[in-house]
């Protein structure tokens, strides 16, 4: 048995905490990263207590000065964290009492660690989400810039990973942009529910002190205080919602990564990734491995696992706060760290992509990607689409047998499948003619890609 530090709740107990239990239940090893938000919340709480007359102005100032000194100690690496003091809150409070004496004991008036930690986590996540959204916007800008550069670059579009129709590389990149645009919207919407303040809910029922929660919320930049004290201390929806949005964002990055990995392979050879984002082999000197997109693809599973962990954490808990909720922080912190890093490296990697235009074009030419254009041509000549589909299928069969693309066949050969085909058919059988024909909103025509890129730039600027 071991009890080297007096517990703030020790009056109820006749035996000290077992040493292993003390270490097992402590959270300070990971929740100490909340120190800046814990201090900010405590300063606001002390300011409010002075406003309602619970603290004097001198006591408020002493607490504020002490807390700011603690922040300096932590940032300089001079603060002594103690597992015996359990968590970031009690470590800071104990040090405050060391510095300013008994006045420090008044800080916890009218609050509990339950509403304190919920407030700290919201402050923390609010700050981290701003950084994450900024990195997401930086990635979107990189995609738009590359899309503009590659607006005329023709490549095969795929379904079932089989050549389908020709598209422009710029159009494909802007499809990624649209994925991320939805992710941006989810994060911004989530931020509204993050930015409400639990402080003042105390342990679960509120407090008998005449606290001014609206004032504290204003000091901390929250939109409003929470409406119900029981919900305020037990709610972790905001954490789950953020991690859910993060998991979906990572799924998008993983899909992008898979395409980059395929395109950079010798079999596709569509792009070259910058050397700074690849590694070599310890045994095969010719290798250039796409480690960054591969690792992002792997981290997606990790963040999805964090989401499952949080859902399971909350599913069986009765109201209000339970010790289970100590387990909410590590999945959240891990998600924040890995999502932020993944967005940062992806935003840096996109400008380092070099498109191999000739290889992309040749791949589009080889796969009968203009077959649908021939069917559409026949429809315009009065042929029913299902009949046109059969005609083109027969033409493709000849192409497979003779190893020629449709555009490489003679007019006489094509007319053997339908007398509706004229010399002008070759205008639609070329790759350039095919992509240029999709000249409508959302289409792959180069002019539409440039217009879409400009709209995307405007959207990015407006969303800042």
C-alpha positions as CSV (number, residue, x, y, z in Angstrom):
1,X,0.0,0.0,0.0
2,X,1.2,3.4,-0.9
3,X,-0.1,6.9,-0.5
4,X,2.7,9.5,-1.0
5,X,0.4,12.3,-2.1
6,X,-2.7,13.3,-0.2
7,X,-5.8,12.9,-2.4
8,X,-8.3,15.7,-2.7
9,X,-11.0,13.2,-2.1
10,X,-9.2,11.3,0.7
11,X,-11.4,12.4,3.6
12,X,-13.9,9.6,2.8
13,X,-11.3,6.8,2.8
14,X,-9.5,5.0,5.7
15,X,-6.9,3.2,3.5
16,X,-4.6,4.6,0.9
17,X,-4.9,3.7,-2.8
18,X,-3.0,0.6,-3.8
19,X,0.1,1.5,-5.8
20,X,-0.8,-0.5,-8.8
21,X,-4.4,0.8,-8.8
22,X,-3.1,4.3,-8.5
23,X,-1.0,3.8,-11.7
24,X,-3.8,1.9,-13.4
25,X,-6.4,4.6,-12.9
26,X,-4.2,7.6,-13.6
27,X,-4.6,9.5,-16.8
28,X,-1.9,12.2,-16.5
29,X,0.5,10.4,-18.8
30,X,-1.8,11.3,-21.7
31,X,-4.2,14.0,-20.6
32,X,-1.4,16.3,-19.7
33,X,-1.6,17.6,-23.3
34,X,-4.8,19.4,-22.1
35,X,-2.7,21.7,-19.8
36,X,-3.2,24.9,-21.8
37,X,-6.9,24.4,-22.1
38,X,-7.2,23.4,-18.4
39,X,-5.4,26.6,-17.4
40,X,-7.5,28.7,-19.7
41,X,-10.7,27.2,-18.3
42,X,-9.5,27.8,-14.7
43,X,-8.6,31.4,-15.4
44,X,-12.1,32.0,-16.8
45,X,-13.7,30.2,-13.9
46,X,-11.8,32.3,-11.4
47,X,-12.7,35.4,-13.2
48,X,-16.4,34.5,-13.1
49,X,-16.1,33.6,-9.4
50,X,-14.7,37.1,-8.7
51,X,-17.5,38.6,-10.7
52,X,-20.2,37.0,-8.5
53,X,-18.3,37.8,-5.3
54,X,-17.0,34.3,-4.4
55,X,-13.4,35.4,-4.9
56,X,-12.0,38.8,-4.2
57,X,-10.2,40.6,-7.0
58,X,-6.8,39.9,-5.2
59,X,-7.6,36.2,-5.0
60,X,-8.6,36.1,-8.6
61,X,-5.4,37.8,-9.6
62,X,-3.3,35.5,-7.4
63,X,-4.9,32.5,-9.0
64,X,-4.4,33.9,-12.5
65,X,-0.7,34.7,-11.8
66,X,-0.1,31.3,-10.4
67,X,-1.7,29.5,-13.3
68,X,0.3,31.5,-15.8
69,X,3.4,30.6,-13.9
70,X,2.5,26.9,-14.1
71,X,1.9,27.3,-17.9
72,X,5.4,28.7,-18.2
73,X,6.9,25.8,-16.1
74,X,5.1,23.3,-18.3
75,X,6.2,24.9,-21.6
76,X,9.8,25.0,-20.3
77,X,9.7,21.4,-19.3
78,X,10.2,22.2,-15.6
79,X,6.9,21.0,-14.3
80,X,6.9,17.8,-12.3
81,X,4.0,15.6,-13.3
82,X,2.8,13.1,-10.7
83,X,0.9,9.9,-11.3
84,X,-0.2,10.0,-7.7
85,X,-2.2,13.2,-8.5
86,X,-4.0,11.2,-11.1
87,X,-4.7,13.7,-13.9
88,X,-3.8,17.0,-15.5
89,X,-6.4,18.9,-13.3
90,X,-5.1,17.7,-9.9
91,X,-1.5,18.2,-10.9
92,X,-2.1,21.8,-11.9
93,X,-4.3,22.5,-8.8
94,X,-1.7,21.0,-6.4
95,X,1.0,23.0,-8.0
96,X,-1.1,26.2,-7.8
97,X,-1.6,25.6,-4.0
98,X,2.2,25.1,-3.7
99,X,2.8,28.5,-5.4
100,X,0.0,30.7,-3.9
101,X,-1.0,28.8,-0.8
102,X,-4.6,28.3,0.5
103,X,-6.1,30.8,-2.0
104,X,-5.4,28.1,-4.6
105,X,-7.9,25.8,-2.8
106,X,-10.7,28.2,-3.6
107,X,-10.4,27.7,-7.4
108,X,-12.4,24.5,-7.5
109,X,-15.5,26.2,-5.9
110,X,-18.6,25.6,-8.0
111,X,-17.1,23.0,-10.4
112,X,-16.1,19.4,-10.6
113,X,-13.5,17.5,-12.6
114,X,-16.5,16.1,-14.5
115,X,-17.4,19.5,-16.1
116,X,-13.8,20.6,-16.0
117,X,-12.6,17.8,-18.3
118,X,-15.5,18.0,-20.6
119,X,-14.7,21.7,-21.0
120,X,-11.0,21.1,-21.5
121,X,-11.7,18.5,-24.3
122,X,-14.0,20.9,-26.1
123,X,-11.5,23.7,-25.9
124,X,-8.8,21.3,-27.1
125,X,-10.8,19.9,-30.0
126,X,-12.0,23.3,-31.1
127,X,-8.3,24.5,-31.5
128,X,-7.2,21.3,-33.2
129,X,-10.1,21.4,-35.6
130,X,-9.1,24.8,-36.8
131,X,-5.6,23.5,-37.7
132,X,-7.1,20.4,-39.4
133,X,-9.5,22.5,-41.5
134,X,-6.6,24.7,-42.5
135,X,-4.6,21.7,-43.6
136,X,-7.6,20.3,-45.5
137,X,-8.0,23.7,-47.3
138,X,-4.3,23.6,-48.2
139,X,-4.7,20.1,-49.7
140,X,-7.8,21.3,-51.7
141,X,-5.8,24.2,-53.0
142,X,-3.0,21.9,-54.1
143,X,-5.6,19.7,-55.9
144,X,-7.1,22.6,-57.7
145,X,-3.8,24.0,-58.8
146,X,-2.7,20.6,-60.3
147,X,-6.2,20.2,-61.9
148,X,-5.7,23.5,-63.7
149,X,-2.3,22.4,-65.0
150,X,-3.7,19.1,-66.2
151,X,-7.1,20.3,-67.6
152,X,-6.2,19.0,-71.1
153,X,-4.4,15.8,-70.1
154,X,-6.3,12.8,-71.3
155,X,-6.3,9.5,-69.3
156,X,-8.6,6.5,-69.1
157,X,-11.6,6.7,-66.7
158,X,-12.3,3.4,-65.0
159,X,-15.2,1.4,-63.7
160,X,-14.5,-2.0,-62.2
161,X,-10.8,-0.9,-62.7
162,X,-11.5,-1.5,-66.4
163,X,-11.1,1.2,-69.0
164,X,-14.5,2.9,-69.4
165,X,-14.3,6.3,-71.1
166,X,-11.6,8.9,-71.5
167,X,-11.5,11.7,-69.0
168,X,-9.1,14.5,-68.2
169,X,-6.6,14.2,-65.4
170,X,-7.8,17.6,-64.1
171,X,-11.4,16.3,-64.0
172,X,-10.2,13.3,-61.9
173,X,-8.4,15.5,-59.5
174,X,-11.4,17.7,-59.0
175,X,-13.4,14.5,-58.1
176,X,-11.1,14.2,-55.2
177,X,-11.7,17.9,-54.4
178,X,-15.5,17.2,-54.1
179,X,-14.8,14.4,-51.6
180,X,-12.8,16.8,-49.5
181,X,-15.4,19.5,-49.9
182,X,-18.0,17.3,-48.2
183,X,-15.4,16.4,-45.5
184,X,-14.9,20.1,-44.9
185,X,-18.6,20.6,-44.5
186,X,-18.9,17.8,-41.9
187,X,-16.1,19.3,-39.8
188,X,-17.5,22.8,-39.9
189,X,-20.9,21.4,-38.9
190,X,-19.4,19.3,-36.1
191,X,-17.6,22.4,-34.8
192,X,-20.9,24.0,-34.0
193,X,-21.7,21.1,-31.5
194,X,-18.2,21.2,-30.1
195,X,-18.4,24.8,-29.2
196,X,-20.8,24.7,-26.3
197,X,-19.6,24.9,-22.7
198,X,-20.2,22.3,-20.0
199,X,-18.5,24.3,-17.2
200,X,-21.0,25.0,-14.4
201,X,-22.7,21.6,-14.7
202,X,-20.3,20.6,-11.8
203,X,-20.5,16.9,-11.0
204,X,-23.9,16.3,-12.5
205,X,-26.6,18.5,-10.9
206,X,-25.1,22.0,-11.2
207,X,-24.0,24.0,-8.2
208,X,-25.7,26.0,-5.5
209,X,-23.4,29.0,-6.1
210,X,-24.9,31.8,-8.2
211,X,-22.6,31.2,-11.1
212,X,-22.8,33.2,-14.3
213,X,-22.3,30.5,-17.0
214,X,-23.0,32.9,-19.9
215,X,-20.2,35.1,-18.7
216,X,-17.8,32.2,-18.5
217,X,-18.8,31.0,-21.9
218,X,-18.2,34.4,-23.3
219,X,-14.7,34.5,-21.7
220,X,-13.8,31.1,-23.3
221,X,-15.3,31.9,-26.7
222,X,-18.1,29.3,-26.5
223,X,-21.3,30.0,-28.4
224,X,-23.4,29.1,-25.3
225,X,-23.5,27.1,-22.2
226,X,-24.9,23.6,-22.3
227,X,-28.6,23.3,-21.4
228,X,-28.7,20.3,-19.1
229,X,-26.1,19.5,-16.4
230,X,-26.6,15.7,-16.6
231,X,-26.0,15.7,-20.3
232,X,-23.2,18.2,-20.1
233,X,-20.9,15.9,-18.1
234,X,-21.7,12.7,-19.8
235,X,-21.9,13.7,-23.4
236,X,-19.1,12.6,-25.7
237,X,-21.1,12.9,-28.9
238,X,-18.9,15.7,-30.0
239,X,-15.8,13.4,-29.8
240,X,-17.5,10.6,-31.6
241,X,-18.9,12.9,-34.3
242,X,-15.4,14.4,-34.9
243,X,-13.7,11.0,-35.1
244,X,-16.5,9.8,-37.4
245,X,-15.9,12.7,-39.7
246,X,-12.1,12.0,-39.4
247,X,-12.6,8.4,-40.3
248,X,-14.6,9.2,-43.4
249,X,-12.0,11.8,-44.4
250,X,-9.3,9.2,-44.0
251,X,-11.2,6.8,-46.1
252,X,-11.1,9.4,-48.9
253,X,-7.4,9.9,-48.4
254,X,-7.0,6.1,-48.5
255,X,-8.8,5.8,-51.8
256,X,-6.7,8.7,-53.3
257,X,-3.6,6.9,-52.0
258,X,-4.6,3.6,-53.6
259,X,-4.9,5.4,-57.0
260,X,-1.6,7.1,-56.6
261,X,0.0,3.8,-55.7
262,X,-1.5,2.1,-58.8
263,X,-0.6,5.0,-61.1
264,X,3.0,5.1,-59.9
265,X,3.5,1.4,-60.5
266,X,5.4,0.1,-63.6
267,X,2.2,-1.5,-64.8
268,X,0.3,1.8,-65.0
269,X,3.2,4.3,-65.2
270,X,0.8,7.3,-65.2
271,X,2.6,9.5,-62.7
272,X,5.9,10.0,-60.9
273,X,5.8,10.7,-57.2
274,X,8.4,13.1,-55.8
275,X,11.5,11.5,-54.4
276,X,10.9,13.2,-51.1
277,X,7.7,11.1,-50.6
278,X,9.1,7.7,-51.5
279,X,11.8,5.4,-50.1
280,X,14.0,2.7,-51.6
281,X,14.6,-1.0,-50.9
282,X,17.4,-2.3,-48.7
283,X,18.0,-5.1,-51.2
284,X,16.5,-4.1,-54.6
285,X,18.3,-0.9,-55.9
286,X,15.7,-0.2,-58.6
287,X,12.8,0.2,-56.2
288,X,11.0,3.5,-55.5
289,X,8.3,2.7,-53.0
290,X,5.3,5.0,-52.5
291,X,5.6,4.8,-48.7
292,X,3.6,8.0,-47.9
293,X,0.4,7.0,-49.6
294,X,0.8,3.4,-48.3
295,X,1.1,4.6,-44.7
296,X,-1.9,6.9,-45.0
297,X,-3.9,3.9,-46.4
298,X,-2.8,2.0,-43.3
299,X,-3.6,4.8,-40.8
300,X,-7.1,4.8,-42.1
301,X,-7.7,1.5,-40.4
302,X,-6.3,2.9,-37.2
303,X,-8.6,5.9,-37.1
304,X,-11.7,3.7,-38.1
305,X,-10.7,1.6,-35.1
306,X,-10.7,4.7,-32.9
307,X,-14.2,5.4,-33.9
308,X,-15.3,1.8,-33.1
309,X,-13.6,2.1,-29.7
310,X,-15.5,5.3,-28.8
311,X,-18.8,3.9,-29.9
312,X,-18.3,0.9,-27.7
313,X,-17.1,3.0,-24.9
314,X,-20.4,4.9,-24.7
315,X,-22.9,2.3,-25.7
316,X,-23.6,0.9,-22.2
317,X,-23.0,3.9,-19.9
318,X,-25.9,5.2,-17.8
319,X,-26.0,8.9,-17.1
320,X,-24.0,10.8,-15.9
321,X,-20.2,10.6,-15.7
322,X,-18.4,7.3,-15.4
323,X,-14.8,6.3,-15.1
324,X,-15.1,4.6,-18.5
325,X,-14.9,8.1,-20.0
326,X,-11.2,8.3,-19.1
327,X,-10.8,6.1,-22.2
328,X,-12.1,8.7,-24.6
329,X,-8.9,10.7,-24.7
330,X,-6.4,8.4,-26.3
331,X,-8.5,7.6,-29.3
332,X,-9.3,11.3,-29.8
333,X,-5.7,12.4,-29.4
334,X,-4.5,9.6,-31.7
335,X,-7.1,10.6,-34.3
336,X,-6.2,14.3,-34.2
337,X,-2.4,13.6,-34.5
338,X,-2.7,11.2,-37.4
339,X,-5.4,13.1,-39.3
340,X,-3.5,16.3,-39.0
341,X,-0.2,14.7,-40.1
342,X,-1.9,12.8,-43.0
343,X,-3.4,16.0,-44.4
344,X,-0.2,17.9,-44.1
345,X,1.9,15.3,-45.9
346,X,-0.8,14.8,-48.6
347,X,-1.0,18.6,-49.2
348,X,2.8,18.6,-49.6
349,X,2.9,15.6,-51.9
350,X,0.3,16.7,-54.5
351,X,2.5,19.5,-56.0
352,X,5.3,16.9,-56.3
353,X,3.3,14.7,-58.7
354,X,4.5,14.6,-62.3
355,X,1.9,13.3,-64.9
356,X,3.2,11.1,-67.7
357,X,1.0,12.5,-70.4
358,X,1.9,10.1,-73.2
359,X,1.4,7.0,-71.1
360,X,-2.0,8.2,-69.9
361,X,-3.1,9.0,-73.4
362,X,-1.9,5.7,-74.8
363,X,-3.7,3.8,-72.0
364,X,-7.0,5.6,-72.9
365,X,-6.5,4.8,-76.6
366,X,-5.9,1.1,-75.9
367,X,-9.0,0.4,-74.0
368,X,-11.8,1.2,-76.5
369,X,-12.7,4.1,-74.3
370,X,-14.6,5.9,-77.1
371,X,-17.1,3.0,-77.6
372,X,-19.9,4.8,-75.8
373,X,-19.2,7.8,-78.1
374,X,-19.8,5.6,-81.1
375,X,-23.1,4.4,-79.6
376,X,-24.2,8.0,-78.9
377,X,-23.3,8.9,-82.5
378,X,-25.6,6.2,-83.8
379,X,-28.4,7.3,-81.5
380,X,-28.1,10.8,-83.0
381,X,-28.5,9.1,-86.4
382,X,-31.8,7.6,-85.4
383,X,-30.7,4.2,-84.1
384,X,-32.3,3.0,-80.9
385,X,-29.7,2.9,-78.1
386,X,-30.0,-0.9,-77.5
387,X,-29.5,-1.5,-81.2
388,X,-26.5,0.9,-81.2
389,X,-25.1,-0.9,-78.2
390,X,-25.1,-4.2,-80.1
391,X,-23.5,-2.6,-83.2
392,X,-20.7,-1.1,-81.2
393,X,-20.2,-4.4,-79.3
394,X,-19.6,-6.1,-82.6
395,X,-17.1,-3.4,-83.7
396,X,-15.2,-3.8,-80.4
397,X,-15.1,-7.5,-81.0
398,X,-13.3,-6.9,-84.3
399,X,-11.0,-4.5,-82.6
400,X,-10.1,-7.1,-80.0
401,X,-9.5,-9.7,-82.6
402,X,-7.3,-7.4,-84.8
403,X,-5.7,-5.5,-81.9
404,X,-6.9,-2.1,-83.2
405,X,-8.8,0.7,-81.6
406,X,-12.1,1.9,-83.1
407,X,-10.5,5.0,-84.4
408,X,-7.9,2.9,-86.3
409,X,-10.6,1.1,-88.3
410,X,-11.5,2.2,-91.8
411,X,-14.8,3.9,-92.6
412,X,-15.7,0.9,-94.8
413,X,-15.1,-1.5,-91.8
414,X,-17.3,0.5,-89.5
415,X,-20.1,0.9,-92.1
416,X,-20.1,-2.9,-92.3
417,X,-21.7,-2.8,-88.8
418,X,-24.2,0.0,-89.6
419,X,-25.0,2.0,-92.7
420,X,-25.8,5.0,-90.5
421,X,-22.0,5.6,-89.9
422,X,-20.5,8.4,-92.0
423,X,-17.1,10.1,-92.4
424,X,-17.9,12.4,-89.5
425,X,-17.8,9.5,-87.1
426,X,-14.0,10.0,-86.6
427,X,-14.8,13.3,-85.0
428,X,-16.2,11.4,-82.0
429,X,-13.9,8.4,-82.0
430,X,-10.8,10.5,-81.2
431,X,-9.9,10.9,-77.5
432,X,-9.9,14.7,-77.8
433,X,-13.3,14.7,-79.5
434,X,-14.7,12.4,-76.8
435,X,-13.6,14.6,-73.8
436,X,-14.5,17.8,-75.6
437,X,-18.0,16.6,-76.2
438,X,-18.7,16.4,-72.5
439,X,-19.0,20.1,-72.4
440,X,-21.6,20.6,-69.6
441,X,-21.6,21.4,-65.9
442,X,-19.8,18.5,-64.2
443,X,-18.4,17.2,-67.5
444,X,-14.8,16.3,-68.3
445,X,-14.3,18.8,-71.2
446,X,-11.2,20.9,-70.6
447,X,-13.2,24.1,-70.6
448,X,-15.5,22.7,-67.9
449,X,-12.5,21.5,-65.8
450,X,-11.1,25.1,-65.9
451,X,-14.4,26.6,-65.0
452,X,-14.9,24.0,-62.1
453,X,-11.4,24.8,-60.8
454,X,-12.2,28.5,-60.7
455,X,-15.4,27.8,-58.8
456,X,-13.4,25.6,-56.4
457,X,-10.9,28.4,-55.8
458,X,-13.8,30.8,-55.0
459,X,-15.3,28.3,-52.7
460,X,-12.0,27.8,-50.8
461,X,-11.6,31.6,-50.4
462,X,-15.2,32.0,-49.2
463,X,-14.8,29.1,-46.7
464,X,-11.8,30.6,-44.9
